[in-house]
Amino acid sequence: MPGAPFLAIDHVQLVIPPGSEDTARGFYRDLLGMSEIPKPPALVAQGGAWFSSGSVNIHLGVELDFRPAAKAHPALLCADYDQLVETLRTAGVALKVDERIPGVRRCHIFDPFGNRIELVAC
């Protein structure tokens, strides 16, 4: 197939337990600084929440038999990596700095539900 068949990732979906949307807002909106975007009316009854920052879109879907994504994860390029890391540390979020790739500053965090997220400095 000539050329690249994909242009970008539209969104990444992570799962959360039922009834945990307010906790998700506290983390993704209030701590990470993402904007909550309205879900289409046909999807509101399913629960969950959608968040956006620049071209990054994370959709949180409710799963009754919830299990966090402990290995699979989105990797987010951070406009101000140092400030975000400091904000997360101040809020008590555990993070693990990973220096295994030379020249790449990155760390891993887990959302309140145990979903892994990688943060990468630009």
Stockholm file with secondary structure:
# STOCKHOLM 1.0

chainA/1-122         MPGAPFLAIDHVQLVIPPGSEDTARGFYRDLLGMSEIPKPPALVAQGGAWFSSGSVNIHLGVELDFRPAAKAHPALLCADYDQLVETLRTAGVALKVDERIPGVRRCHIFDPFGNRIELVAC
#=GR chainA/1-122 SS CCSCSCCCCCCEEEEECTTCHHHHIIIIIIITCCEEECCCHHHHTTCCEEEEETTEEEEEEECTTCCCCSSCCCEEEETTHHHHHHHHHHTTCCEEECCCSTTCCEEEEECTTSCEEEEEEC
#=GC SS_cons         CCSCSCCCCCCEEEEECTTCHHHHIIIIIIITCCEEECCCHHHHTTCCEEEEETTEEEEEEECTTCCCCSSCCCEEEETTHHHHHHHHHHTTCCEEECCCSTTCCEEEEECTTSCEEEEEEC
//
